[in-house]
């Protein structure tokens, strides 16, 4: 029960942190679309929960996004925890979203 319930709790906590960052873009990101000091403080909490999940791919992606905390890198990491549609709702506006997530439109 221990490891799997810890992992599920960690996933939920990381998702909550990421949603808070994205929904409060103006509070946690600077004008150059990088995490500000408050955003970095909140984003650091993710590292504790990542330790509980123990997934090297996610750890490496987190480290990359933490070294260069741009909105693009945060969203790239967030895709592993939040559905793309939820990120769209949480983040900025549709124009920015379409640039970040280039969908190949297929005519049916």
N, CA, C and O atoms as a DFTB+ gen file, in Angstrom:
432 C
 N C O
     1  1       0.813      -1.198       0.000
     2  2       0.000       0.000       0.000
     3  2       0.858       1.264       0.000
     4  3       0.465       2.269      -0.593
     5  1       2.017       1.235       0.651
     6  2       2.833       2.414       0.850
     7  2       3.300       3.082      -0.423
     8  3       2.979       4.247      -0.655
     9  1       4.051       2.375      -1.258
    10  2       4.686       2.998      -2.415
    11  2       3.675       3.506      -3.436
    12  3       3.806       4.626      -3.929
    13  1       2.676       2.702      -3.758
    14  2       1.728       3.123      -4.787
    15  2       0.849       4.271      -4.310
    16  3       0.533       5.167      -5.093
    17  1       0.449       4.263      -3.044
    18  2      -0.370       5.363      -2.549
    19  2       0.455       6.643      -2.443
    20  3      -0.069       7.736      -2.663
    21  1       1.748       6.519      -2.106
    22  2       2.618       7.694      -2.080
    23  2       2.780       8.269      -3.484
    24  3       2.759       9.485      -3.671
    25  1       2.942       7.382      -4.474
    26  2       3.090       7.830      -5.854
    27  2       1.846       8.533      -6.360
    28  3       1.939       9.553      -7.044
    29  1       0.677       7.990      -6.026
    30  2      -0.582       8.610      -6.446
    31  2      -0.748       9.976      -5.787
    32  3      -1.179      10.936      -6.426
    33  1      -0.401      10.053      -4.500
    34  2      -0.495      11.332      -3.788
    35  2       0.488      12.336      -4.390
    36  3       0.161      13.511      -4.556
    37  1       1.691      11.864      -4.716
    38  2       2.702      12.741      -5.307
    39  2       2.234      13.278      -6.658
    40  3       2.387      14.467      -6.938
    41  1       1.666      12.412      -7.495
    42  2       1.129      12.856      -8.793
    43  2       0.085      13.944      -8.606
    44  3       0.087      14.948      -9.319
    45  1      -0.801      13.740      -7.650
    46  2      -1.870      14.708      -7.387
    47  2      -1.295      16.037      -6.905
    48  3      -1.739      17.102      -7.336
    49  1      -0.313      15.976      -6.017
    50  2       0.294      17.200      -5.492
    51  2       1.032      17.970      -6.588
    52  3       0.929      19.194      -6.670
    53  1       1.774      17.248      -7.426
    54  2       2.486      17.904      -8.533
    55  2       1.485      18.561      -9.476
    56  3       1.684      19.698      -9.905
    57  1       0.420      17.851      -9.796
    58  2      -0.616      18.406     -10.672
    59  2      -1.203      19.676     -10.064
    60  3      -1.395      20.667     -10.770
    61  1      -1.490      19.658      -8.765
    62  2      -2.048      20.839      -8.099
    63  2      -1.090      22.027      -8.153
    64  3      -1.510      23.162      -8.379
    65  1       0.202      21.758      -7.942
    66  2       1.198      22.830      -8.005
    67  2       1.252      23.419      -9.412
    68  3       1.268      24.638      -9.581
    69  1       1.279      22.551     -10.415
    70  2       1.363      23.018     -11.797
    71  2       0.122      23.804     -12.203
    72  3       0.228      24.829     -12.877
    73  1      -1.040      23.335     -11.801
    74  2      -2.278      24.065     -12.105
    75  2      -2.250      25.438     -11.446
    76  3      -2.633      26.434     -12.059
    77  1      -1.795      25.488     -10.198
    78  2      -1.717      26.777      -9.500
    79  2      -0.782      27.730     -10.242
    80  3      -1.099      28.908     -10.405
    81  1       0.364      27.228     -10.691
    82  2       1.300      28.072     -11.443
    83  2       0.673      28.590     -12.732
    84  3       0.778      29.776     -13.047
    85  1       0.022      27.701     -13.475
    86  2      -0.519      28.079     -14.780
    87  2      -1.761      28.957     -14.671
    88  3      -1.941      29.877     -15.469
    89  1      -2.612      28.684     -13.697
    90  2      -3.825      29.488     -13.545
    91  2      -3.518      30.884     -13.016
    92  3      -4.295      31.815     -13.224
    93  1      -2.397      31.026     -12.339
    94  2      -2.007      32.318     -11.771
    95  2      -0.758      32.840     -12.475
    96  3       0.202      33.279     -11.842
    97  1      -0.802      32.780     -13.777
    98  2       0.334      33.158     -14.621
    99  2       0.895      34.531     -14.239
   100  3       2.107      34.682     -14.080
   101  1       0.042      35.505     -14.097
   102  2       0.487      36.867     -13.788
   103  2       1.176      36.993     -12.449
   104  3       2.013      37.876     -12.259
   105  1       0.836      36.129     -11.528
   106  2       1.426      36.165     -10.191
   107  2       2.782      35.458     -10.138
   108  3       3.666      35.877      -9.390
   109  1       2.954      34.395     -10.922
   110  2       4.145      33.558     -10.802
   111  2       5.148      33.675     -11.955
   112  3       6.238      33.108     -11.884
   113  1       4.787      34.403     -13.010
   114  2       5.693      34.566     -14.144
   115  2       5.978      36.044     -14.359
   116  3       5.118      36.896     -14.136
   117  1       7.194      36.331     -14.795
   118  2       7.578      37.707     -15.086
   119  2       7.181      38.061     -16.518
   120  3       6.631      37.234     -17.245
   121  1       7.464      39.282     -16.904
   122  2       7.089      39.735     -18.251
   123  2       7.802      38.964     -19.353
   124  3       7.290      38.848     -20.466
   125  1       8.981      38.437     -19.044
   126  2       9.712      37.671     -20.061
   127  2       9.334      36.190     -20.045
   128  3      10.064      35.352     -20.575
   129  1       8.196      35.877     -19.437
   130  2       7.605      34.532     -19.414
   131  2       8.494      33.500     -18.725
   132  3       8.568      32.345     -19.145
   133  1       9.168      33.935     -17.663
   134  2       9.973      33.044     -16.826
   135  2       9.402      33.105     -15.416
   136  3       8.818      34.112     -15.015
   137  1       9.575      32.017     -14.665
   138  2       9.106      32.022     -13.284
   139  2       9.795      33.136     -12.509
   140  3      11.006      33.329     -12.622
   141  1       9.011      33.868     -11.718
   142  2       9.600      34.863     -10.829
   143  2       9.983      34.172      -9.516
   144  3       9.871      32.950      -9.416
   145  1      10.426      34.920      -8.523
   146  2      10.898      34.301      -7.279
   147  2       9.791      33.523      -6.568
   148  3      10.052      32.456      -6.011
   149  1       8.562      34.038      -6.577
   150  2       7.451      33.301      -5.957
   151  2       7.143      32.025      -6.729
   152  3       6.856      30.985      -6.136
   153  1       7.205      32.107      -8.044
   154  2       6.972      30.930      -8.875
   155  2       8.032      29.871      -8.668
   156  3       7.725      28.680      -8.606
   157  1       9.274      30.296      -8.562
   158  2      10.362      29.345      -8.326
   159  2      10.196      28.673      -6.973
   160  3      10.397      27.466      -6.844
   161  1       9.831      29.448      -5.975
   162  2       9.613      28.891      -4.636
   163  2       8.538      27.802      -4.676
   164  3       8.705      26.743      -4.070
   165  1       7.454      28.055      -5.376
   166  2       6.382      27.064      -5.488
   167  2       6.830      25.871      -6.332
   168  3       6.549      24.723      -5.985
   169  1       7.520      26.136      -7.428
   170  2       7.957      25.069      -8.333
   171  2       8.979      24.149      -7.667
   172  3       9.060      22.970      -8.012
   173  1       9.753      24.665      -6.727
   174  2      10.725      23.836      -5.997
   175  2      10.037      22.711      -5.230
   176  3      10.630      21.653      -5.021
   177  1       8.805      22.927      -4.815
   178  2       8.066      21.903      -4.069
   179  2       7.856      20.640      -4.896
   180  3       7.688      19.556      -4.338
   181  1       7.863      20.770      -6.208
   182  2       7.688      19.616      -7.093
   183  2       8.793      18.591      -6.863
   184  3       8.545      17.388      -6.941
   185  1      10.007      19.051      -6.580
   186  2      11.145      18.129      -6.446
   187  2      10.930      17.119      -5.325
   188  3      11.329      15.961      -5.456
   189  1      10.308      17.536      -4.231
   190  2      10.028      16.601      -3.138
   191  2       9.106      15.484      -3.615
   192  3       9.360      14.311      -3.341
   193  1       8.062      15.831      -4.310
   194  2       7.094      14.833      -4.758
   195  2       7.655      13.962      -5.881
   196  3       7.294      12.790      -5.991
   197  1       8.530      14.519      -6.709
   198  2       9.176      13.713      -7.748
   199  2      10.017      12.604      -7.131
   200  3      10.119      11.511      -7.688
   201  1      10.612      12.884      -5.991
   202  2      11.401      11.869      -5.281
   203  2      10.519      10.665      -4.933
   204  3      10.987       9.527      -4.964
   205  1       9.269      10.908      -4.608
   206  2       8.347       9.821      -4.251
   207  2       7.938       9.002      -5.472
   208  3       7.667       7.807      -5.355
   209  1       7.891       9.629      -6.629
   210  2       7.505       8.928      -7.857
   211  2       8.667       8.104      -8.394
   212  3       8.462       6.994      -8.886
   213  1       9.878       8.629      -8.307
   214  2      11.098       7.935      -8.735
   215  2      11.041       7.541     -10.211
   216  3      11.143       6.364     -10.558
   217  1      10.877       8.545     -11.067
   218  2      10.865       8.354     -12.515
   219  2      11.965       9.239     -13.107
   220  3      11.850      10.465     -13.106
   221  1      13.023       8.614     -13.609
   222  2      14.193       9.365     -14.086
   223  2      13.861      10.304     -15.244
   224  3      14.423      11.396     -15.334
   225  1      12.966       9.893     -16.120
   226  2      12.584      10.752     -17.239
   227  2      11.958      12.045     -16.736
   228  3      12.299      13.133     -17.200
   229  1      11.040      11.916     -15.782
   230  2      10.394      13.105     -15.226
   231  2      11.375      13.959     -14.438
   232  3      11.318      15.187     -14.490
   233  1      12.273      13.309     -13.709
   234  2      13.280      14.055     -12.942
   235  2      14.154      14.874     -13.886
   236  3      14.420      16.047     -13.622
   237  1      14.600      14.272     -14.975
   238  2      15.435      14.993     -15.938
   239  2      14.681      16.148     -16.594
   240  3      15.242      17.225     -16.796
   241  1      13.419      15.922     -16.925
   242  2      12.610      16.983     -17.520
   243  2      12.389      18.119     -16.518
   244  3      12.417      19.295     -16.883
   245  1      12.171      17.755     -15.260
   246  2      12.010      18.770     -14.212
   247  2      13.295      19.586     -14.068
   248  3      13.251      20.814     -13.992
   249  1      14.434      18.902     -14.030
   250  2      15.713      19.610     -13.894
   251  2      15.921      20.584     -15.047
   252  3      16.374      21.711     -14.844
   253  1      15.590      20.146     -16.249
   254  2      15.718      21.023     -17.418
   255  2      14.825      22.247     -17.255
   256  3      15.255      23.375     -17.499
   257  1      13.585      22.019     -16.843
   258  2      12.649      23.133     -16.702
   259  2      13.015      24.030     -15.526
   260  3      12.715      25.224     -15.544
   261  1      13.657      23.475     -14.509
   262  2      14.051      24.286     -13.362
   263  2      15.277      25.147     -13.697
   264  3      15.384      26.284     -13.236
   265  1      16.191      24.604     -14.494
   266  2      17.371      25.380     -14.903
   267  2      16.992      26.540     -15.819
   268  3      17.628      27.594     -15.799
   269  1      15.960      26.338     -16.612
   270  2      15.491      27.367     -17.537
   271  2      13.966      27.445     -17.407
   272  3      13.244      26.891     -18.235
   273  1      13.476      28.136     -16.363
   274  2      12.044      28.089     -16.030
   275  2      11.161      28.990     -16.886
   276  3      10.478      29.878     -16.374
   277  1      11.184      28.751     -18.187
   278  2      10.305      29.494     -19.088
   279  2       8.929      28.828     -19.098
   280  3       8.778      27.678     -18.686
   281  1       7.945      29.560     -19.569
   282  2       6.600      28.990     -19.656
   283  2       6.601      27.759     -20.559
   284  3       5.878      26.799     -20.291
   285  1       7.398      27.773     -21.617
   286  2       7.454      26.630     -22.527
   287  2       7.945      25.378     -21.807
   288  3       7.367      24.303     -21.964
   289  1       9.008      25.516     -21.020
   290  2       9.562      24.364     -20.312
   291  2       8.642      23.879     -19.194
   292  3       8.544      22.678     -18.943
   293  1       7.972      24.808     -18.528
   294  2       7.029      24.418     -17.476
   295  2       5.863      23.649     -18.099
   296  3       5.432      22.632     -17.556
   297  1       5.356      24.126     -19.225
   298  2       4.254      23.433     -19.898
   299  2       4.704      22.065     -20.395
   300  3       3.956      21.092     -20.295
   301  1       5.908      21.984     -20.924
   302  2       6.433      20.695     -21.396
   303  2       6.441      19.677     -20.254
   304  3       6.076      18.519     -20.454
   305  1       6.851      20.100     -19.074
   306  2       6.842      19.222     -17.903
   307  2       5.403      18.931     -17.467
   308  3       5.074      17.798     -17.116
   309  1       4.555      19.951     -17.493
   310  2       3.169      19.807     -17.034
   311  2       2.374      18.814     -17.872
   312  3       1.418      18.220     -17.374
   313  1       2.748      18.622     -19.130
   314  2       2.027      17.693     -20.009
   315  2       1.990      16.277     -19.442
   316  3       1.092      15.504     -19.777
   317  1       2.941      15.932     -18.598
   318  2       2.981      14.591     -18.014
   319  2       1.987      14.428     -16.868
   320  3       1.709      13.307     -16.443
   321  1       1.453      15.535     -16.368
   322  2       0.566      15.480     -15.216
   323  2      -0.824      16.047     -15.494
   324  3      -1.784      15.712     -14.800
   325  1      -0.931      16.899     -16.503
   326  2      -2.190      17.581     -16.794
   327  2      -2.542      17.334     -18.253
   328  3      -1.675      17.406     -19.124
   329  1      -3.802      17.044     -18.521
   330  2      -4.264      16.885     -19.904
   331  2      -4.042      18.185     -20.669
   332  3      -4.165      19.276     -20.112
   333  1      -3.716      18.054     -21.936
   334  2      -3.460      19.232     -22.770
   335  2      -4.642      20.195     -22.748
   336  3      -4.447      21.410     -22.732
   337  1      -5.848      19.672     -22.748
   338  2      -7.034      20.537     -22.726
   339  2      -7.107      21.319     -21.423
   340  3      -7.499      22.486     -21.427
   341  1      -6.740      20.700     -20.316
   342  2      -6.732      21.398     -19.034
   343  2      -5.655      22.472     -19.004
   344  3      -5.851      23.538     -18.419
   345  1      -4.513      22.193     -19.637
   346  2      -3.465      23.209     -19.720
   347  2      -3.968      24.388     -20.537
   348  3      -3.709      25.543     -20.198
   349  1      -4.690      24.092     -21.617
   350  2      -5.235      25.159     -22.463
   351  2      -6.150      26.055     -21.645
   352  3      -6.090      27.278     -21.763
   353  1      -6.981      25.467     -20.833
   354  2      -7.912      26.238     -20.012
   355  2      -7.144      27.051     -18.978
   356  3      -7.505      28.191     -18.684
   357  1      -6.084      26.464     -18.427
   358  2      -5.336      27.105     -17.358
   359  2      -4.389      28.192     -17.843
   360  3      -4.080      29.117     -17.092
   361  1      -3.933      28.102     -19.056
   362  2      -2.828      28.941     -19.502
   363  2      -3.269      30.058     -20.419
   364  3      -4.102      29.867     -21.306
   365  1      -2.707      31.209     -20.196
   366  2      -2.740      32.376     -21.061
   367  2      -3.942      32.523     -21.965
   368  3      -5.028      32.868     -21.498
   369  1      -3.769      32.268     -23.259
   370  2      -4.873      32.413     -24.205
   371  2      -4.695      31.436     -25.358
   372  3      -3.655      30.788     -25.479
   373  1      -5.706      31.335     -26.193
   374  2      -5.684      30.337     -27.267
   375  2      -4.563      30.550     -28.278
   376  3      -4.031      29.576     -28.812
   377  1      -4.203      31.762     -28.547
   378  2      -3.147      32.014     -29.532
   379  2      -1.836      31.426     -29.038
   380  3      -1.137      30.745     -29.788
   381  1      -1.501      31.684     -27.783
   382  2      -0.263      31.149     -27.227
   383  2      -0.319      29.628     -27.184
   384  3       0.661      28.951     -27.492
   385  1      -1.463      29.105     -26.805
   386  2      -1.635      27.652     -26.724
   387  2      -1.381      27.014     -28.082
   388  3      -0.692      25.998     -28.169
   389  1      -1.923      27.592     -29.132
   390  2      -1.766      27.011     -30.466
   391  2      -0.311      27.025     -30.914
   392  3       0.116      26.140     -31.655
   393  1       0.452      28.017     -30.472
   394  2       1.880      28.032     -30.798
   395  2       2.625      26.930     -30.049
   396  3       3.544      26.319     -30.596
   397  1       2.238      26.675     -28.812
   398  2       2.920      25.678     -27.989
   399  2       2.579      24.258     -28.418
   400  3       3.447      23.386     -28.444
   401  1       1.320      24.029     -28.752
   402  2       0.853      22.691     -29.102
   403  2       0.410      22.709     -30.553
   404  3      -0.773      22.896     -30.840
   405  1       1.316      22.523     -31.439
   406  2       0.981      22.541     -32.854
   407  2       0.305      21.228     -33.214
   408  3       0.919      20.162     -33.210
   409  1      -0.965      21.340     -33.521
   410  2      -1.732      20.158     -33.893
   411  2      -1.748      20.047     -35.411
   412  3      -1.864      21.048     -36.118
   413  1      -1.633      18.846     -35.890
   414  2      -1.750      18.605     -37.323
   415  2      -3.220      18.409     -37.641
   416  3      -3.810      17.381     -37.310
   417  1      -3.799      19.401     -38.281
   418  2      -5.210      19.299     -38.640
   419  2      -5.362      18.325     -39.793
   420  3      -4.697      18.443     -40.822
   421  1      -6.243      17.368     -39.605
   422  2      -6.507      16.379     -40.638
   423  2      -7.914      16.612     -41.148
   424  3      -8.873      16.599     -40.376
   425  1      -8.036      16.825     -42.434
   426  2      -9.364      17.002     -43.016
   427  2     -10.020      15.651     -43.172
   428  3      -9.439      14.725     -43.740
   429  1     -11.223      15.544     -42.668
   430  2     -11.952      14.280     -42.736
   431  2     -12.946      14.329     -43.859
   432  3     -13.667      13.358     -44.088
